[in-house]
């Protein structure tokens, strides 16, 4: 069985905030709908690079104002 996934809309929406896809874990959960199509659940891990210390300090000052 071949699983077809489309993460492009999710990745495009999160990329604007610096998030990147790091890993996708398939789960043993498989469901069948009324038309007989199978669907699976997958766990998606995302990360974004940490900010340099200077940028973090500047960002916290702006948020405290």
Secondary structure, 3 states (H helix, E strand, C coil): CCCCCCCHHHHHHHHCCCCEEEEEEEEEEEEECCCCCEEEEEEEEEECCCCCHHHHHHHHHHHHC
